[in-house]
Amino acid sequence: MIILDTPIDMHLHLREGKMLKDVLPYTANQFAAAVVMPNLVPPVDNRERLESYKNEILQNCENFTPLMNIFMREYSEDELLDLADEIFAIKLYPAGITTNSEAGVKSIEKIYPVLEIMQELNIPLSVHGETNGFVLDREREFAAVYEKLARDFPNLKIIMEHISTYNLVELVDKYDNLYATITLHHLLLTLDDLIGSNLNPHNFCKPVVKTPKDRDALQKIVRSGHKKVMFGSDSAPHSIKNKLKGAAGVFSAPVILPALAEFFEGDNEAFQKFISSNAIDNFNLQIPKKEEILIEEEYIAPMMVGEVKPMFAGKRFSYRVKNS
């Protein structure tokens, strides 16, 4: 039996409407809280949109805390003062780099005034860190942007989201104000799982899964319990129709805790740090306590959730979440 204290998903996509209703229970029933991403259409980038989206989430779950992000744009100081108590972070998407990011940032320098205010108000910066270069080099190329931001705003907490390369693993220790989230799919998969035999569109995400060397570096730092590394699923549902058209995103919510229980192989201390304690300590999160228990019984990942096919659909796991 594994007992987890207040598990938190630091990077989650829920969409809206029927899809939100279909996928939210898989997170809300197993996590105490999650950081909810704002790349909707239109994006969550003002108070009215933020409150409406948060209310939709809360109306469809119990005993769950949504930590809200807003979409980066050129905010005024008054806007950020008004929003500061309602949000966890602001999410920087380079323009056009991933799902619904067309309104994202085209010039990092143009948002420097916003970053100055965020630094003063202690609002973290969350970043999808990719360039428009060759697909396997996009994260590595973005490392220079992370370094510049870390130097120019030393008191701004910067979260490198869903890191997938060994060089970003190395970057975690280079600057005190850089943190990282790591997903289940980047932790377990490589390009072989995407294109090694038959093309598997359900394992396609941005950033793409990488090489065994990259995966091994992620696994090593996660198993070490490194205090600046946190779990963020980047669970991102798309209808099976859109996935077969090439939509980027892995819907991992139904398998997260059983898969991580197998990954940690009894190292419950490292598991607890990755799934909760590091996030709480790094960002002083005030989350109502919620205990989740994993028992050693078979769990079979669902084949479908509404219109969405989950990661590892149909796979048998040796742990399941009690009462779920």
C-alpha positions, 0 to 999 in steps of 0.5 A, a space after each residue: 500500500 502507498 499513501 500519498 499526502 496531498 498529490 498535486 498536478 502542476 500542469 493540466 489541461 481540462 478544455 471546456 464543456 463536455 470534454 471537461 466534464 468527461 476528463 476532470 474526474 480522473 484528476 479531481 478524484 485522485 489529486 488535491 489540486 492542479 495548475 490549470 492551463 489557460 490556452 483555450 479559445 479565447 484564451 484565459 487572459 482577463 478576470 471575467 474569463 478566469 472567474 468563468 472558467 474556474 467556476 466551470 471547474 468547481 461546478 464539476 468536482 468536489 474536494 479539489 483546488 484548481 490553481 489558475 494560470 492566465 495566458 501571457 500578454 502585455 498586462 498593465 500593473 492595475 490588471 495584475 494587481 487585480 488578478 494577483 490573488 486569483 492566479 498561481 502563475 502566468 503562462 508564456 506560450 511562444 506564438 503558434 508553438 503549440 495548441 491554441 497558442 496563436 495569440 502567444 508571445 512574439 517578442 520576449 523583450 515586449 513582455 519585460 515590463 510585465 515580468 518586472 511587475 510579476 517579480 515585484 508581486 511574486 507571481 511565478 512565470 510558467 513557460 512552454 519553452 520551444 523555438 520554431 527550429 527543428 523539432 528535436 532541437 526546439 527545447 535545447 535552443 530555448 535554453 538560452 532564453 531560459 538563461 536570459 530570463 533567469 539572469 534578467 529577473 533573478 527574483 522571478 520564479 520561472 517554471 520550465 514546463 514539461 522538460 524533455 531534454 538532458 540539457 534542461 535537466 542540467 539547467 535546473 541547478 544552474 540558476 536558483 530561480 529555475 524550476 521544472 515540471 516533468 510529465 509521465 510521458 516524457 518520463 517513460 516514453 521515447 521516440 520509439 514509442 511514437 514512430 519506432 514501429 507503427 505511428 502512434 498519434 496518441 503518444 504525440 505531444 509538444 515537446 515531442 518525446 526524445 531519445 533514451 539519453 534524454 529520458 534517462 536523465 529525466 528518470 535520474 533526477 526524478 528518482 533523486 527527489 530533487 527539490 526543484 523538480 515537480 510532477 506536471 502531467 501536461 495531460 491534454 485531451 483531444 477527441 480521437 478524431 482530432 488526434 488522428 488528424 495530428 493534434 498534439 497532446 497526451 491524455 494521461 490522467 487515468 493512468 498517472 498514479 498507477 504508472 508512477 507507483 510502478 516507476 518508483 518501485 517502492 521508493 515512496 519518499 521520492 514519489 511523495 516529493 515528486 507528486 506533492 512536497 516539492 511543489 508545496 515547498 517551492 511555492 508555499 502552496 496552501 492546499 487542503 490536505 487530501 490523502 490518496 491510497 494506492 493498493 496492490 490490485 490490478 488496474 486496467 486503463 480505460 480504452 476510451 474516456 468520452 471521445 478521448 483515448 487515454 495514454 496506455 489504453 487497455 494496459 494492466 497496472 499492478 496498483 490502483 487508486 483505492 475508491 476510484 
